Amino acid sequence: MSTQSHWDKAWGGADPQAKSWFQDAPALSLRLIDDCAIARGEAIIDVGGGASLLVDALMARKFQNISVLDISKAALQSAQARLADRADYIKWLCADATDWTPAHPFRLWHDRAVFHFLTDEADQARYRAIAEEAILPGGYLVMATFALDGPQKCSNLPVVRYDAQSMAATLGPAFKLVDEAREDHTTPGGMVQEFQYCRFLRI
């Protein structure tokens, strides 16, 4: 099964709010984004955004140039249906985060859903190269992955677990670690998943 087919199947059927990764309030992502203090007209992308409510919160904060990228068309359609007419104000990108060409640069890149699934070093390198090219110098990368004591699998796929130091080492010298935090995410099913969040400056 292709990666796209896997995620279309994962998103299909059940209520998005029943998925293990669902957050009704992406508070830590928003705190780290707020700390970046970027202008409301600057370009932001949520990589692997799927049907996340982060885009709703960014719109509520009056950000005006938001893109959401996901490999699953079903996930993006779920978000568009939820936002209804407001979806027209978002740029929806159905693409693989390791194989796409951004149409313009971004001041802020957020990812809570993709990077820890990249278990192959070549995929990590492709992702890193795209992010380096796409994020403006002086811009920010806000990254969340499973922590070292987090799950070893998600959606029946293996993951790579990180702490702040190993994430910084994997992303390389173009990104300077400026903040980190941990989060114990309680899934809709009541399980706890340990996440590592980091905020990087694109230098």
MIMI-489668 format. One record per residue: x, y, z negated of N, C-alpha, C, CB in turn. Coordinates in steps of 0.1 Angstrom, whole numbers, padded with zeros to 4 digits, always signed. Atoms other than C-alpha are relative to their C-alpha. Glycine has a CB too. Layout:
XYZXYZXYZXYZ ...
% end
This chain:
+0008-0012+0000+0000+0000+0000+0009+0012+0000-0010+0000-0012 -0008-0012+0000+0014+0034+0009-0003+0009-0013-0004+0009+0013 +0001-0009+0012+0019+0061-0018-0013+0008+0001+0012+0009-0001 +0013-0008-0002-0010+0082-0003-0012-0009-0003+0000+0005+0014 +0011+0009+0002-0033+0052-0003-0002-0004-0015+0001-0013+0008 +0001+0003+0014-0024+0043-0039-0007+0012-0007+0014-0002-0006 +0006-0011+0008-0033+0078-0051-0014+0004+0004+0009+0012+0001 +0014-0001-0004-0064+0081-0030-0009-0010-0007-0002-0002+0015 +0008+0010+0007-0076+0049-0046+0000+0003-0015+0007-0014+0001 +0000-0004+0014-0065+0061-0081-0010+0011-0003+0014+0004-0004 +0009-0012+0002-0086+0093-0076-0014-0004+0003+0005+0011+0008 +0014+0003-0004-0116+0076-0061-0009-0005-0010+0001-0010+0011 +0011+0007+0009-0148+0066-0078-0002+0008-0013+0004-0013-0003 +0003-0004+0014-0145+0075-0115+0001+0015-0001+0009-0006-0010 -0001-0014+0004-0150+0110-0130+0014+0004-0002-0009+0003-0012 -0014-0004+0003-0117+0129-0128+0003+0003-0014+0002+0013+0008 -0002-0003+0014-0122+0138-0164+0002-0013-0008-0011+0007-0006 -0002+0012+0007-0119+0101-0173+0014-0006+0003-0010-0011+0005 -0013+0004-0003-0084+0098-0158+0010+0002-0011+0005+0007+0013 -0009-0001+0011-0055+0093-0182+0007+0013-0001+0010-0012+0000 -0008-0012-0001-0037+0124-0171-0009+0013-0002+0007+0001+0013 +0009-0012+0000-0068+0147-0175+0003+0008-0013-0014-0004+0000 -0001-0009+0011-0063+0178-0197-0012+0010+0001+0013+0008+0000 +0010-0010-0001-0093+0200-0205+0005+0014-0003-0011-0003-0010 -0007-0013+0002-0069+0228-0215+0015-0002+0001-0004+0006-0015 -0015+0002-0002-0034+0228-0200+0008+0011-0008+0003+0001+0015 -0005-0011+0008-0022+0250-0229+0015+0001+0001-0004-0003-0014 -0014-0001+0000+0015+0242-0228+0005+0005+0013+0007-0013-0004 -0004-0005-0013+0018+0247-0191-0003+0015+0001-0008-0008+0011 +0003-0014-0001+0001+0280-0194+0009+0009-0009-0015+0002-0005 -0009-0008+0009+0023+0291-0223+0013+0002+0007+0002-0007-0013 -0013-0002-0007+0054+0284-0203-0001+0009+0013+0005-0014+0004 +0002-0009-0011+0040+0301-0172-0001+0014-0004-0013-0005+0008 +0001-0014+0005+0030+0331-0192+0014+0006-0004-0009+0000-0013 -0014-0005+0003+0066+0333-0205+0008+0004+0011+0007-0011-0008 -0007-0004-0012+0078+0336-0170-0003+0015+0004-0003-0009+0012 +0003-0014-0002+0061+0370-0169+0001+0004+0015+0009+0009-0008 +0000-0003-0014+0056+0370-0131-0012+0009+0003+0001-0012+0009 +0011-0009-0004+0034+0395-0113-0012-0008+0006+0005+0010+0011 +0012+0007-0004-0002+0385-0105-0001-0003+0015-0012+0007-0004 +0000+0002-0015+0005+0387-0067+0010-0009+0005+0001+0013+0007 -0011+0009-0004+0035+0364-0067-0005-0014+0003+0011-0001-0012 +0005+0013-0005+0032+0330-0051+0004-0011-0011+0007-0004+0013 -0002+0011+0009+0027+0300-0074-0005-0012+0007-0009+0003-0013 +0005+0013-0005+0024+0263-0065+0000-0010-0012+0010-0005+0011 +0002+0011+0009+0011+0235-0086+0002-0013+0008-0014+0000-0007 -0004+0012-0008+0029+0204-0072-0006-0013-0007+0015-0002+0001 +0008+0011+0006+0008+0172-0077-0012+0005-0008+0010-0008-0009 +0011-0007+0007-0020+0195-0089-0013-0008+0000-0003+0013+0005 +0012+0008-0001-0047+0171-0078-0013+0007-0004+0002-0012-0009 +0012-0006+0005-0079+0179-0097+0002+0007-0013-0011-0010-0001 -0003-0007+0013-0061+0196-0126-0007+0013-0001+0015+0002+0000 +0007-0013+0003-0078+0225-0143+0010+0011-0001-0008-0002-0013 -0009-0011+0000-0046+0245-0142-0003+0011+0010+0014-0005+0003 +0003-0010-0010-0057+0262-0110-0011+0009-0005-0004-0007+0013 +0011-0008+0006-0089+0273-0128+0005+0011-0010-0011-0009-0007 -0005-0009+0010-0069+0288-0156+0009+0011+0006+0009-0008-0010 -0008-0010-0007-0045+0306-0132-0009+0010+0006+0009-0007+0010 +0010-0009-0006-0075+0321-0114-0006+0009-0011-0011-0007+0008 +0006-0007+0011-0089+0332-0147+0010+0011-0005-0004-0009-0012 -0011-0010+0004-0055+0350-0154+0002+0010+0011+0012-0008-0004 -0001-0010-0011-0060+0369-0121+0012-0002+0009+0000+0014-0005 -0010+0003-0010-0032+0352-0102-0007-0001+0014+0008-0013-0003 +0007-0001-0013-0040+0358-0065+0006-0008+0011+0000+0015+0004 -0007+0007-0011-0015+0337-0045+0004-0014-0005+0012+0008+0005 -0001+0013+0006-0020+0301-0057-0001-0011+0011-0010-0003-0011 +0001+0012-0008-0012+0269-0038+0000-0013-0009+0012-0001+0010 +0000+0013+0007-0020+0233-0049+0004-0010+0010-0014-0002-0006 -0005+0011-0008-0001+0204-0034-0003-0013-0006+0015+0002+0004 +0002+0013+0005-0011+0168-0037+0001-0010+0012-0013-0002-0008 +0000+0010-0011-0005+0136-0017-0013-0006+0003+0010-0011-0004 +0013+0006-0001-0041+0126-0023-0010+0010+0005-0004-0006-0013 +0011-0009-0005-0068+0142-0001-0012-0001-0009-0004-0005+0014 +0012+0002+0009-0094+0127-0025+0002+0009-0013-0001-0014-0005 -0002-0009+0012-0078+0146-0055-0003+0014+0004+0014-0002-0005 +0002-0014-0004-0078+0179-0036-0015+0003+0003+0008+0003+0012 +0014-0002-0002-0114+0174-0025-0008+0001-0013-0006-0012+0009 +0006-0001+0013-0124+0168-0061+0001+0014-0006+0006-0011-0010 -0003-0013+0005-0108+0201-0071-0008+0010+0008+0014+0004+0000 +0007-0009-0008-0124+0219-0042-0015+0000-0003+0002-0003+0015 +0015+0001+0004-0159+0206-0051-0002+0006-0013-0004-0015+0000 +0002-0006+0013-0154+0217-0087+0000+0015+0001+0011-0005-0010 -0001-0014-0001-0144+0252-0077-0010+0007+0009+0014+0004+0005 +0011-0005-0009-0171+0255-0050+0005+0012+0008-0013+0004-0008 -0004-0012-0009-0169+0290-0033+0014+0005-0004-0010+0010-0001 -0013-0006+0005-0138+0299-0054+0012-0008+0007+0001-0001-0015 -0011+0008-0006-0118+0271-0036+0006+0007+0012-0006-0013+0004 -0004-0007-0012-0116+0294-0006+0012+0009-0003-0011+0008+0006 -0011-0010+0004-0091+0316-0025+0013-0008-0003-0004+0008-0012 -0012+0008+0003-0066+0287-0030+0005-0006+0013-0004-0011-0010 -0007+0007-0012-0041+0272-0004+0001-0015-0004+0014+0006+0003 +0000+0015+0004-0047+0234-0005+0010-0007+0010-0014-0006+0001 -0010+0006-0008-0018+0214+0008+0001-0015-0003+0014+0006-0003 +0000+0015+0002-0021+0176+0013+0013-0005+0006-0013-0007+0007 -0013+0004-0005+0015+0164+0015+0007-0007-0011+0008+0013+0004 -0009+0007+0009+0042+0143-0001+0010+0010-0005+0007-0012+0007 -0009-0011+0005+0063+0165-0024+0015-0003+0003-0001+0000-0015 -0014+0002-0004+0095+0148-0011+0001+0001+0015+0004-0014-0004 +0000-0001-0015+0086+0154+0026-0009+0010+0005-0003-0014+0006 +0008-0011-0005+0071+0188+0034+0009+0012+0001-0012+0002-0009 -0007-0013-0002+0082+0222+0045-0009+0011-0004+0004+0002+0015 +0008-0011+0005+0068+0251+0025+0000+0011+0010+0006+0006-0013 +0002-0011-0009+0054+0279+0046+0005+0013-0004-0015+0001+0003 -0005-0013+0006+0067+0306+0023+0006-0004-0014-0011+0011-0002 -0006+0003+0013+0088+0308-0009-0010+0003-0011+0012+0009-0002 +0008-0001+0012+0074+0307-0044+0008+0006-0012-0005-0014-0005 -0006-0006+0012+0081+0327-0075-0001-0010-0012-0006+0013-0004 +0001+0010+0010+0069+0298-0097-0005-0013+0006-0010+0005-0011 +0003+0014-0004+0067+0260-0092-0003-0007-0012+0012-0006+0008 +0004+0008+0011+0048+0239-0116-0002-0015+0004-0013+0006-0007 +0001+0014-0003+0049+0201-0117-0002-0008-0014+0012-0006+0008 +0002+0009+0011+0033+0179-0144-0004-0014+0005-0012+0005-0009 +0006+0012-0005+0024+0150-0121+0009-0008+0009-0012+0003+0007 -0007+0006-0011+0051+0141-0095+0014-0005-0004+0001+0009+0011 -0014+0003+0001+0087+0141-0106+0003-0013-0007+0007+0012-0007 -0003+0012+0007+0086+0113-0131-0003-0013+0007-0007+0000-0014 +0002+0011-0009+0073+0090-0104+0011-0003+0010-0014+0002+0007 -0011+0001-0010+0104+0095-0083+0011-0008-0007+0005+0014+0005 -0010+0009+0006+0124+0065-0094+0012-0003+0009-0006-0014-0003 -0011+0001-0010+0146+0065-0063+0008+0012+0001-0005-0004+0014 -0008-0012+0000+0176+0088-0063-0001+0008+0013+0014-0004-0003 +0001-0008-0012+0171+0097-0027-0013+0008+0000-0001-0010+0012 +0012-0008+0001+0135+0108-0034+0002+0012-0009-0012-0009-0005 -0003-0011+0009+0147+0129-0063+0008+0010+0007+0008-0006-0012 -0008-0010-0007+0173+0145-0041-0008+0008+0011+0012-0008+0008 +0009-0007-0010+0147+0153-0014-0009+0010-0007-0008-0010+0008 +0008-0009+0008+0124+0168-0040+0008+0012-0004-0006-0007-0012 -0009-0010+0005+0153+0188-0055+0003+0010+0011+0012-0006-0006 -0004-0009-0011+0164+0202-0021-0012+0009+0005+0004-0009+0012 +0012-0008-0004+0128+0213-0012-0002+0011-0011-0012-0009+0001 +0003-0010+0010+0124+0230-0046+0011+0011+0000+0000-0007-0014 -0010-0010-0001+0158+0247-0043-0002+0010+0011+0014-0007+0002 +0002-0009-0012+0149+0261-0009-0012+0009-0002-0001-0008+0012 +0013-0007+0001+0113+0271-0019-0001+0010-0011-0010-0011-0001 +0001-0009+0012+0118+0288-0053+0010+0011+0002+0003-0008-0013 -0008-0012-0002+0131+0323-0050+0010+0001-0011-0009+0013+0000 -0010-0003+0010+0163+0332-0069-0007+0009-0010+0013+0006+0005 +0007-0007+0010+0151+0345-0102-0014-0005-0003-0001+0015+0003 +0013+0007+0003+0119+0324-0100+0002-0011-0010-0006-0005+0013 +0000+0010+0010+0110+0296-0122-0006-0014+0004-0008+0005-0012 +0005+0014-0001+0104+0258-0123-0005-0004-0013+0010-0009+0006 +0005+0006+0012+0081+0245-0150-0003-0014+0003-0013+0008-0005 +0001+0014-0003+0084+0208-0151-0004-0008-0013+0014-0006+0004 +0003+0009+0011+0067+0182-0173+0001-0014+0005-0015+0003-0005 -0001+0014-0003+0075+0145-0173-0002-0008-0013+0015-0003+0006 +0001+0008+0012+0071+0116-0196+0013+0001-0008-0003-0015+0003 -0012-0001+0009+0095+0119-0226+0007-0013-0001-0004+0006-0014 -0008+0013+0002+0121+0093-0235-0008-0011-0007+0013+0003-0007 +0008+0010+0008+0096+0077-0259-0014-0001+0006-0001+0004-0014 +0013+0000-0007+0067+0081-0234-0002-0013+0007-0001+0012+0009 +0004+0012-0008+0050+0055-0212+0011-0004+0010-0013+0002+0006 -0010+0004-0011+0072+0034-0189-0007-0002+0013+0006-0013-0005 +0007+0001-0012+0044+0031-0164-0012+0010-0001-0005-0014+0003 +0013-0008-0001+0014+0053-0152-0006-0004+0013+0003+0015-0001 +0008+0005-0012-0013+0042-0128+0007-0012+0007-0001+0012+0010 -0006+0012-0005+0005+0009-0125+0013+0002+0008-0010-0008+0008 -0012-0003-0007+0036+0026-0112+0011+0002-0010-0001+0012+0009 -0011-0003+0009+0071+0027-0129+0003+0015+0000+0012-0008+0003 -0004-0014+0000+0083+0061-0140+0014+0001-0006-0010+0008-0009 -0012-0004+0007+0115+0078-0151-0003+0009-0011+0011+0006+0011 +0002-0008+0012+0115+0092-0186+0012+0009-0002-0003-0009-0012 -0010-0011+0002+0134+0124-0195+0000+0006-0013-0001+0010+0011 -0001-0011+0010+0146+0146-0222+0004+0013+0007+0009-0003-0013 -0003-0012-0007+0155+0182-0215+0014-0001+0007+0000+0012-0010 -0013+0001-0006+0192+0174-0209+0001-0008+0012+0010-0005-0011 -0001+0008-0012+0187+0146-0185-0008+0006+0011-0006-0014-0004 +0008-0007-0011+0160+0166-0166+0009+0010+0006-0013+0006-0006 -0009-0011-0005+0185+0195-0163+0011-0006+0009+0006+0008-0011 -0010+0007-0008+0212+0171-0151-0005-0005+0013+0006-0012-0008 +0006+0006-0012+0189+0155-0125-0003+0012+0010-0012-0008-0003 +0004-0011-0009+0177+0189-0111+0013+0007+0005-0009+0010-0008 -0012-0006-0006+0213+0202-0108+0003+0014-0004+0000-0002+0014 -0005-0014+0004+0232+0235-0111-0008+0011+0005+0014+0001+0004 +0009-0011-0005+0206+0255-0092-0010+0004-0010-0006-0003+0014 +0011-0003+0010+0183+0254-0122+0006+0001-0014-0011-0011+0001 -0005-0002+0013+0192+0268-0156-0012-0002-0010+0006+0014-0002 +0010+0003+0010+0172+0254-0186-0001+0012-0009+0004-0013-0008 +0002-0012+0008+0157+0283-0205-0010-0003-0012-0005+0012+0008 +0010+0003+0010+0130+0266-0226-0004-0014+0001-0012+0010+0001 +0005+0014+0000+0117+0232-0236-0010-0002-0011+0012-0010-0002 +0010+0004+0010+0089+0217-0256-0005-0014+0003-0012+0011+0000 +0006+0013-0002+0073+0184-0262-0015+0001-0003+0006-0010-0010 +0014+0000+0002+0036+0175-0261-0004-0015-0001-0007+0007+0011 +0006+0013+0002+0017+0145-0274-0014+0001+0007-0001-0005-0015 +0013-0001-0007-0011+0142-0248-0009-0012-0003+0003+0000+0016 +0009+0010+0003-0041+0123-0259-0009-0002+0012-0009+0004-0013 +0008+0003-0011-0058+0106-0230-0015+0000-0003+0005-0013+0007 +0014+0002+0002-0096+0105-0225-0003-0013-0007-0008+0001+0013 +0002+0013+0006-0093+0069-0237+0005-0001-0014+0006-0011+0008 -0005+0000+0014-0076+0079-0270+0014-0004-0001-0009-0008-0008 -0014+0004+0001-0041+0068-0262+0009+0013+0000+0004-0009+0012 -0010-0011+0001-0011+0091-0269+0011-0002+0010+0005+0003-0014 -0011+0000-0010+0014+0099-0241+0009+0011-0004-0005+0000+0014 -0010-0011+0003+0046+0118-0250+0006+0006+0012+0011-0006-0009 -0005-0008-0012+0056+0145-0225+0011+0009-0004-0012+0008+0006 -0011-0010+0001+0087+0166-0221-0002+0011+0010+0014-0007+0002 +0002-0012-0008+0082+0201-0208+0013+0008+0000-0012+0009-0005 -0011-0009-0001+0110+0223-0195-0003+0012+0009+0013-0008+0005 +0001-0012-0009+0112+0258-0180+0014+0003+0005-0007+0012-0007 -0013-0002-0006+0141+0264-0156-0001+0013+0008+0004-0011+0009 -0003-0012-0009+0154+0296-0140+0007-0004+0012+0007+0011-0008 -0007+0003-0013+0163+0293-0103+0011+0011+0001-0010+0001+0012 -0011-0010+0000+0197+0309-0102+0007+0000+0014+0011-0004-0011 
% end
